[in-house]
Amino acid sequence: MIFSHQRTILFIDKEKIQWVAGRIPGGKLFGEVQSLSWSEENLAVALDEVAKNFPKKLRIVVGEEFSYVTHFSKQDKKSLIIDEAQVLIPEKLQDGWDSREENSGDIQVMAVQQWLFSILEKALLERDLQVEAIEAESIAMTRMIHEDKGKAFIFAKNNGKIVLGIAQDGEVLATKIFFKLPEKDYVEEFISYVTKPKNISIERAYVQDETGNLAKIFKSLKLEVRDEELSPMLGICRKTDISGRDKDVLNIFLGKSGKAESKNGREQKRANLREKILLAVFLLVIASGAAAVYYMQKSRQKTVKTTPVTQKVSSDSSGLQWGK
């Protein structure tokens, strides 16, 4: 059987669902990109079309507004990544997330909002479709940029929704989403917020924006501006880190079973097992305490003896009685 390098590339964000055939890992898209407005019903329509007329193996890009991308320096070697990541992500991490250890020593974390991930799981399972990669929009975009090692840079795309981010050596340090052009002062504040703690500087901005407005902002901040194709669909088509050493791979994928399969599944199980053990210990302590109290009460009842009260009764001539 000849191995097929064709995949269906699917993009989902707040506004639309898009899909097209692509060749991996060269990053070439074939034919016209199909598009529907976003809704759960339209997602079903799109996947039905994929199941009939497109490659059955998919790569999916999830819009920045439907995902979380963050990073942190691991504080405790013994702690679980999920515990430290959970502090930075505002919903419980379950299936749709993954992490990677960067060259800087940071941990990059990427997660899909659980409600959307659950919808995808169900819809893909019903159609017997397999997903080998899921990425956040910003992660896929940065793969389109080839910057010198060690240099941080800005990337920004404007297609009605503006995705603005800062990355270094393949690690996305921070992102922002706008639905109208941001003010120059806000962009400058964002850059300072990200770069000062890391003591890094930015000299270059990679921009895809037909209006030219983003380029004007970056030039006013004394940055070199380069026009760049920042298609997340092309970006995930060029993805090569599908499998390998756990710590080197940042990838969420779904097998034909419809269940998320990633290294963090094992870590999630460890975390769940730890929670169950702690709960069991807690309940055991409560039960032991209750048993101890019950035993002590029973013991007291057995050891306390009842002393009969004897009273000498006397009476006088009038018939009144009293005890002595």
Residue pairs with C-beta under 8 A, 6 or more apart in sequence:
4 55
4 57
5 23
5 24
5 25
5 26
6 21
6 22
6 23
6 24
6 30
6 55
7 21
7 22
7 23
7 24
7 55
7 57
7 58
7 59
7 132
7 237
8 19
8 20
8 21
8 22
8 50
8 54
8 55
8 56
8 57
8 58
8 59
9 19
9 20
9 21
9 22
9 29
9 58
9 59
9 61
9 233
9 236
9 237
10 17
10 18
10 19
10 46
10 50
10 58
10 59
10 60
10 61
11 17
11 18
11 19
11 60
11 61
11 63
11 232
11 233
12 38
12 43
12 60
12 61
12 62
12 63
12 66
12 116
13 38
13 62
13 63
13 64
13 65
13 66
13 137
13 161
14 38
14 63
14 65
14 66
14 161
15 37
15 38
15 160
15 161
16 35
16 36
16 37
16 38
17 35
17 36
17 37
17 38
17 42
17 43
17 46
18 33
18 34
18 35
18 233
19 33
19 34
19 46
19 49
19 50
19 54
20 29
20 30
20 31
20 32
20 33
20 34
20 233
21 29
21 30
21 31
21 54
21 55
22 28
22 29
22 30
22 59
22 233
22 234
22 237
23 29
23 30
23 237
24 59
24 237
24 238
24 239
25 237
25 238
25 239
25 240
26 237
26 238
27 234
27 235
27 237
27 238
28 237
29 233
29 234
29 237
33 233
34 46
34 49
36 42
36 45
36 46
40 119
43 119
43 120
43 123
44 123
47 123
47 124
47 127
47 129
48 127
50 56
50 58
50 127
50 129
51 127
51 128
51 129
56 128
56 129
56 130
57 129
57 130
57 131
57 132
58 124
58 129
58 130
58 131
58 132
59 131
59 132
59 133
59 134
59 135
59 236
59 237
59 239
60 120
60 131
60 133
60 134
60 135
60 236
61 134
61 135
61 136
61 137
61 140
61 232
61 233
61 235
61 236
62 112
62 116
62 134
62 135
62 136
62 137
63 137
63 161
64 136
64 137
64 138
64 163
64 175
64 177
65 161
65 177
66 112
66 113
66 116
67 110
67 111
67 112
67 113
67 136
67 137
68 88
68 89
68 90
68 97
68 109
68 110
68 111
68 113
68 136
69 108
69 109
69 110
69 136
69 138
69 139
69 172
69 175
70 85
70 88
70 89
70 108
70 109
71 102
71 106
71 107
71 108
71 109
71 171
71 172
71 173
72 84
72 85
72 88
72 106
72 107
72 109
73 105
73 106
73 107
74 81
74 84
74 105
74 107
75 84
76 84
80 267
80 270
80 271
81 99
81 107
81 109
81 264
81 267
82 93
82 264
82 267
82 268
82 271
83 271
84 107
85 93
85 97
85 99
85 107
85 109
85 111
86 92
86 93
88 109
89 97
89 109
89 111
91 113
91 114
92 114
93 111
93 264
93 268
94 114
94 117
94 268
95 114
95 117
95 121
95 259
95 260
95 265
95 268
96 111
96 112
96 113
96 114
96 116
96 117
96 134
96 252
96 260
97 109
97 110
97 111
97 112
97 252
97 262
97 264
98 109
98 110
98 111
98 249
98 250
98 251
98 252
98 262
98 263
98 264
99 107
99 108
99 109
99 110
99 250
99 263
99 264
100 107
100 108
100 241
100 247
100 248
100 249
100 250
101 107
101 108
101 247
101 248
102 108
102 169
102 170
102 171
103 169
104 168
104 169
104 171
106 171
108 171
108 172
108 250
110 135
110 136
110 139
110 250
110 252
111 136
112 120
112 134
112 136
112 252
117 260
120 131
120 134
120 254
121 254
121 258
121 259
121 260
122 258
124 130
124 131
124 254
124 258
125 256
125 257
125 258
128 256
130 254
130 255
130 256
131 253
131 254
132 242
132 253
133 236
133 239
133 242
133 251
133 252
133 253
134 251
134 252
134 253
134 254
135 232
135 235
135 236
135 239
135 250
135 251
135 252
137 163
137 232
138 155
138 163
138 165
138 167
138 172
138 175
139 172
139 235
139 250
140 232
140 233
140 235
140 236
140 239
141 155
141 157
141 163
141 165
141 230
141 231
141 232
141 235
142 155
142 165
142 167
142 170
142 172
142 235
143 235
143 236
143 238
143 239
144 228
144 229
144 230
144 231
144 234
144 235
144 238
145 153
145 155
145 167
145 206
145 228
145 230
147 153
147 204
147 206
149 169
150 168
150 169
151 168
151 203
151 204
152 166
152 167
152 168
152 173
152 195
152 198
152 200
152 201
152 202
153 166
153 167
153 168
153 202
153 203
153 204
153 205
153 206
154 164
154 165
154 166
154 191
154 202
154 204
154 205
154 206
154 218
154 223
155 163
155 164
155 165
155 166
155 167
155 205
155 206
155 207
155 228
155 230
156 162
156 163
156 164
156 165
156 205
156 206
156 207
156 208
156 209
156 214
156 218
156 230
157 163
157 207
157 208
157 209
157 230
158 181
158 207
158 208
158 209
158 210
158 211
158 213
158 214
159 208
160 179
161 177
161 178
161 179
162 177
162 178
162 179
162 180
162 181
162 182
162 214
163 175
163 176
163 177
164 175
164 176
164 177
164 178
164 182
164 187
164 190
165 172
165 173
165 174
165 175
165 176
166 172
166 173
166 174
166 175
166 191
166 194
166 195
166 202
167 173
168 200
173 194
173 198
174 190
174 193
174 194
176 182
176 190
181 213
181 214
181 217
182 217
184 217
184 220
184 221
187 217
187 218
187 221
188 221
191 202
191 221
195 201
195 202
202 223
203 223
203 224
204 223
204 224
204 225
204 226
205 214
205 215
205 218
205 223
205 224
205 225
205 226
206 226
206 228
206 230
207 214
207 215
207 218
207 225
207 226
207 227
207 228
207 230
208 227
208 228
208 229
208 230
208 231
209 215
215 225
215 227
218 225
219 225
239 251
241 248
241 249
241 250
241 251
242 249
242 251
242 253
243 249
243 251
246 263
249 263
251 262
252 260
252 262
253 260
253 261
253 262
254 260
254 261
255 261
311 323
311 324
312 323
312 324
313 321
313 322
313 323
313 324
314 321
314 322
314 323
314 324
315 321
315 322
